[in-house]
Amino acid sequence: MNTIDSMAADERQNKTTIITLETTTTDPWMLFLYALKAPASRNKYIQRLMKFLDFLGYPGTKEEKAHAFAAQARADPIYAFNSVLKFFQNKREQVDQKEIAIGTVRNYVKSIKLFCDMTDLQIP
């Protein structure tokens, strides 16, 4: 085999490896969107999840925020638990001050829980 054929074979193997790696990792944002069928529900769930991720201070697009939280939560489940706890403490204060209704808090729970369930995040 000459050097050109060898280089072409190496390049094909590298492309195959890259493609394999891309398909074996799950995209948290896409999994979350996949679980949401109705357009109205999808918009509300996305809006609530974004408020949670904004509360945590993640910069970037919706996808980047979701990826960043999922990666950090996988690496440190205690961080994920503390983040959710802080967010809901804030929401409880808003309920106590009559800024939002308790039903609104339940809707935030549903959105965050769906995201965590779809991305296999274990929050103690």
C-alpha positions in Angstrom: 0.0 0.0 0.0 1.4 3.4 -0.9 1.5 6.4 1.4 -1.5 8.1 -0.2 -3.7 5.0 0.2 -2.5 4.7 3.8 -3.3 8.3 4.5 -6.8 7.9 3.0 -7.4 4.8 5.1 -6.3 6.6 8.3 -8.6 9.6 7.4 -11.6 7.3 6.9 -10.9 5.6 10.2 -10.7 9.0 12.0 -14.0 10.1 10.4 -15.6 6.8 11.5 -14.4 7.4 15.1 -15.7 10.9 15.2 -19.1 9.9 13.8 -19.3 7.1 16.3 -18.5 9.4 19.3 -21.2 11.9 18.2 -23.9 9.3 18.0 -23.1 7.7 21.3 -23.5 10.8 23.4 -27.1 11.9 24.1 -28.1 15.5 23.6 -30.0 16.7 26.7 -31.8 19.5 24.9 -33.0 17.2 22.0 -34.2 14.6 24.5 -36.2 17.2 26.4 -37.8 18.6 23.2 -38.6 15.0 22.1 -40.6 14.4 25.2 -42.8 17.5 24.5 -45.5 16.8 21.9 -48.0 19.6 22.1 -46.7 23.0 20.9 -48.4 25.0 23.7 -46.9 22.7 26.4 -43.5 22.7 24.6 -43.4 26.5 24.8 -44.3 26.7 28.4 -42.0 23.9 29.5 -39.1 25.5 27.6 -39.9 28.9 29.1 -39.9 27.5 32.7 -36.7 25.5 32.2 -35.0 28.6 30.8 -36.1 30.6 33.9 -34.5 27.9 36.0 -31.2 27.9 34.0 -31.2 31.7 33.9 -31.6 31.7 37.7 -28.5 29.6 37.9 -26.6 32.1 35.7 -25.8 30.0 32.7 -24.9 32.1 29.6 -25.5 31.3 26.0 -28.4 29.9 23.9 -31.1 27.6 25.3 -29.2 24.5 24.0 -25.9 25.7 25.6 -27.5 26.3 28.9 -29.1 22.9 28.9 -25.9 21.2 27.9 -23.9 23.1 30.6 -26.3 22.3 33.4 -26.6 18.6 32.3 -22.8 18.2 32.2 -22.3 19.9 35.6 -25.2 18.0 37.2 -23.7 14.6 35.9 -20.3 15.5 37.3 -21.7 16.7 40.6 -25.1 15.5 41.7 -24.9 17.5 44.9 -24.6 20.7 42.8 -27.7 19.7 40.9 -29.6 19.1 44.2 -28.5 22.4 45.7 -29.3 24.3 42.5 -32.9 22.9 42.4 -33.3 23.6 46.1 -32.2 27.2 45.8 -34.5 27.8 42.9 -37.5 26.4 44.7 -36.6 28.3 47.9 -36.8 31.4 45.8 -40.1 30.4 44.3 -41.4 29.6 47.8 -40.6 33.2 48.9 -42.5 34.4 45.8 -45.5 32.3 46.9 -45.3 33.7 50.4 -45.2 37.2 49.1 -48.2 36.4 46.9 -46.2 37.1 43.7 -47.0 33.7 42.2 -49.4 30.9 42.9 -48.5 27.5 44.3 -49.7 26.0 41.0 -47.0 27.9 39.2 -44.3 26.3 41.4 -45.8 22.8 40.5 -45.4 23.7 36.8 -41.7 24.5 37.4 -41.3 21.2 39.1 -42.8 19.4 36.1 -40.5 21.2 33.6 -37.3 20.6 35.6 -38.2 17.0 36.5 -38.9 16.2 32.8 -35.5 17.6 31.8 -33.7 15.7 34.5 -35.6 12.5 33.7 -35.0 12.7 30.0 -31.3 13.3 30.5 -30.9 10.6 33.2 -29.8 13.2 35.8 -29.9 11.7 39.3 -30.9 14.4 41.8 -30.9 13.0 45.4 
